Amino acid sequence: MVYDDEANPFRFSLCTGANVVMSALPLLSIITPMYNAGSMFDEFMQSLLAQTLTSLEIIIVDDGSTDGSGERADYYAQHHSHVRVIHQENGGVSRARNAGLAIAQGKYVTFPDADDTMQPEMYQTLVTLAEQDDLDAAQCNAEWYFKHSQRVKPLIPLDRLRSTGVLSGPYWLNTALKTHRYMHVVWLGIYRRALIEQHQLLFEPGLHHQDIPWTTEFMLLAKRVRYTDAVLYRYYMHDASISNRKRTGQRNVEYQRHYLKIAAMLEALNHRYRGKVKIYPSFHYQVTHEALSVCHSVRREPDSDARRAIIADLFASQTHRRMLRNARGIKQWYQLLLWLSRLYRWRYK
């Protein structure tokens, strides 16, 4: 894939450290979308600047911030030659990541969030794994940090999954999904840029939780993947994060449509790649799992009109049939049949 100023769909202004000539391409491009990152941005940047890996570039995509975050990013770019900043109008996380990919030069790329932090050895550890084993992806463990209680817990407990050797992407995805703790988040690892460009794996604009279909397709294409159970990334849980906002009414109706679309995208991926790679039962399970989250949202929704709208969307999108096609395991079948009986009862209430 070739990017040039005329063909590039991403329009931006670029700020970099002055009077710097890159002597070699970096091993890693760190691409971070940023929108009103607030006080956490400086802590995030300090954790990046403290990385023991020196062959890296940091690309901050300021997605129309209005709280001064963009100016803070420019400050870091002016004082650190390996930091670059893209300023663009607000267009969402997917467009920001795509804009970063369009200028990335690293052999590998990664996508941390601008309000999280990393251990100093995180990217050195992952790049070392990738280089010594010729990996398409290397992933690590992470921890949740609950700001209100200051409680910490691992993303994947050690009794669920330990470090692995080299696995195929589909086998790794199956292994991870079977823990029932794995999350489809791009900040969990590093990814070979050549594979992304070869298959034009861009993020879906406007889609919340676009990490889910993106990481799924990447792993279906990946030949060599490793996981380390070392906890190297800290994800901060707070009310401002998109995944933790409480939505009700029409906002919740619109939000649940993202999960309905994700379920459809995952089923389409399973269909597209069957015959090319092994499609494990966990891949079907995942389709129904994502769709069942919409069912749970119906029960939590206090507004009766919104509840009916979510149910109507679920049936109009044929998600009830999609869940039936993909349900796997006695427990999931029980949950699905229970929810479908409820939805049919509540449909016209």
N, C-alpha and C positions, 0 to 999 in steps of 0.2 A: 504494500500500500504506500503510495507516495502522496505527501501533503505539500501543497504549495499555496501561495497567497491567493491565487485566483480560484483554485478549486476548494480550498479549505472552507467548510461551512461555519467554522467558529470564528467570529470576529472579536478581537480583544486588543487591549493595550498591554504591553509587556514591560515589566520593570525588573532589571537584573543588576547585580553588582557591577560597578564601573571598571573599565580597563582590565578586563579579565579574558584570557584566551584559554579555552579548554584544550589541554594537550592530548587527552584521550577520552573516549566515551566512558561514562560511568557504568558500573556494574548494575546499579539500582536507581530507578526513578521513583521517588516517593510523591504520589499525587494526592493532594488533599483538597476537597471542596470545602469552602468556608463561607458561612452566612451568619453574621452576627455571633461570632464565637465567644465574645465577651471575655471575662477575666481568665478563663481557662486557656485562651490561645497562647499566652506567654509561657505557661507551664508546658503546654504541648510543644512549642517551639524549642524550649530548653531541652526537652527529652530527645528531640530530633538532633539538635546540635551536639548533644552528648554521645551520640552513637559512635561506637568504636569502629564501625565500618566507615572508611573515608572515601571510597570510590562510589559516591552517590550524588544525586541531584535532588533538590527539594522543590517541587512545583506546587505553589499555593494558588488555587483558583478562587479568587474573591468573587462570589456569586451575588454581587450587588449589595454587599453589607452596608448598613446605615449606622452602625454603632462605633465606627472608628477602627474596626478590625482590619480593613483594607489598608489603612495608613500604617498600622502596626506591622502588617506583612511587608509593606514597602520598606520600612525601617530595617527589617531583618535582611531583605534583599540588598540594600545599600551597604550593609556591613558584613555580608557573608557571600562570597562569590558563587557558591553552589546553590543559592536560593534564588528562585525566579517566581514572579507573581503575574498571574493573568487577572485582569479586571474585566468583568463582563456583566451585562444586565442579568438580573435574577431570572434563572431558568430552571433551577432545581439541581439536585445532586447528580442525576444521570448526565445532563448536558455539561456540568462542570467536570465530571470525570472524563467524558469524551474529549473535552477541550484539552485537558491535561495529557491524555493519551496522544493527541495530535502533535504535540511537541516533545514528548518524552524521548530520550536517547538511550536509556539504560537497557541492559540485556534483560533485566527483570523489572517488573513494576509492582507497586503495592499501593494501597489506598486507605491510610489511616484516617480516622475522624479528627477534626480540629479541636475537639474538647476531651481527648483521651491522652494517655501517656504510654510510653514504651520503655522497657528496660534498656540500658545502654548497649547491651550485647545482642539485642533482638535481631537486627538486620545482619550483623556479622554472622550470627549463628545460622540464620536461614540461608544466606548467600553461600556460606561455606558448605552446607549440606547440598545445595543446588549444584555448586561447581564440582564437588568431589564425586557426585553421583549422576551428573548430567540430567538434572531434574527439570521437568516442566513446571512443577510447583513444589514449594516446601511450606508446610503449615505448622503452627505451634499452638500451644494451649494459651488461654487467657483467663482473666479473672474479672468478676463483677465487683465494682466498688460502689456501695450504696452510700451516697453522700450524707443523707440525713442521719443514719445510724452508724456510719463509718464501718459497716460490716463488709467483709470480703469473702467471696466464695468462688471456687474455680468454675470455669465454663464447663469443662469435661472432667469430672472426678477421676482420679487415678484408678479407682476400682472399676470404672467403665471402659477405659482405654489407656494403654501405655504406648510408648514410642514404637514406631514401626520401622521396618526396612523399606526398601523400594517396592512400591505397589503400582499397579496400573491405576489410572484415574478412576475408572468405573468401580474397581474393587475397593479403592480407598473410600469413595463416596458411599458405597454400600456398608463398609465397616463403620464409617463415622455415623451414618444415619441410624444404624442399629443400636447405637448407644442411647438414642433418644435425648441426647444433650447437645449434639452438634448443631451449630447455627451456620446458615449460609451467609457469611459475612466476608467481604473482600479484605477487611483489615486483618484477617487471621493468618495471612501468609504472603508469599511473593510468587509472581507468575511470569512465565517466559513471554516476553513481549513479541517475539517472532511468531509464536503460536496465535496470539491475540490478533496480530495483523494479518496473518495468513488466512484466518477464518473470519476476519472483520467482526470480532466480538465486541460490539459497542453496547453501552447500557441503554435501556429502554427509556426514552424521555418521558417525564411525567408520571412514572410508575414508582409508587412507594415500595420499599423492600425489593428493589430491582436486583439486589445481590443474589436473591434466590435463583431466578432463572439463569443469571450470568454465571455464577459459580457452578451450577449444575451442568451447563453446556461446556464450560471449560474442562471440567473433570471428565465428561464423556469423551473429550478429544485428547486429554492428556495421556501420555504413555508411561511416564515415570513420575511418581509422587512420593514424598516422605512426610511423616508427621513426627514432631517431637513433643513430648508431654511437658516440656519446660514452660512455665507460665511467664511469658515475656511481654504481654500486652495487658493494660488495665483499661477496662471500659467503665466509664462513670455513669451510674444510673441516677438520673435527676429528672425533674418534671418537665424540663424544657426540651428533652430529646423527643424526636418525632414518634418513636415507638412507644413512648410512655404517656403521651398526651391522652387525656380522657375526652372522647368525642361522643356527642349525643345528637339526636335529631338528624337533620339533613347532612351535617358534616360526617356523621357516622355512616350514613347511607353511602355517601361518596367514597369514604375510606374503605368500606368493605368491598366495593367494586374492584379495588386493587387486588385483593386476595382472590376474588373470582377470576380475574384475568390471569393471575399467577398460576392458579390451578389449571387453567386451560393451556397456558404456555408450557407447563411441566408435562402435561399429557402429550402435547404436540412434540416435545423433545423426545419423549420415550418412543413415540411412533417414528420420528425421523431417524433416530439412531439404532432402531432395532435392525438386526442383520449386520450392523457394523460393530457393535459392542454388545456385551451381555447386559440385558435390562433386568436387574435384580428385583425381587418382590418389594424391596424397600423403596425402589423408585416409584412403584405404583402406590405404595402406602403413603408416600410423601404427597402425592396429588390429593388424596382424600383427606390427609391430615391438614393441609392448608385450607381446603374447603370447609372442613369441620370448624375451623376457627371462626368462620362467618356464622355458622349455626350458633356457636356459643355467644356471639355478639348479639344475636336476636334476643336471647334471654336477658342479657344485661341492659338492653336498650329500654329506657323508661317511657319513651314517646311511642304511642300505639301506631301512629301514622308511619313513623320511621321503621318500626318493626315490620309492618305490612310491606313497606317499600323494599326492605332488604330481602324479605321472603320472595317477593315478586321478582326481584333481580335474580335471585338464586334459581328460580324455576325458568325464567325467560332465557337465562344463559345456559340452560340444560346442565347446570352443575349437579343437580340431583342424579342425573344419569351418569355423569362423569364420576361421581363418588362411588356409585354402584359398580362401574366398570373397574375401578382401581382399588377398592377396599381389599385389604390383606390381613389375615389373622383374626382369630375369634374375637379378641377384645375390640378391634376396630370395627368389625362387622356388627357387634352388639351396639357400639356407640352410634354407628351410622343408622341402623334400623330404628333405634330409639329416637334419634333426631328427626328422621324422615317422618315417623308417625306424628311427632309433635308439629312439624312444619305443615303437614297436610291438615292437621286440626286447626292450627292458628292462621292458615292462609287467608281465610275470609272473615276472621274475627275483627 
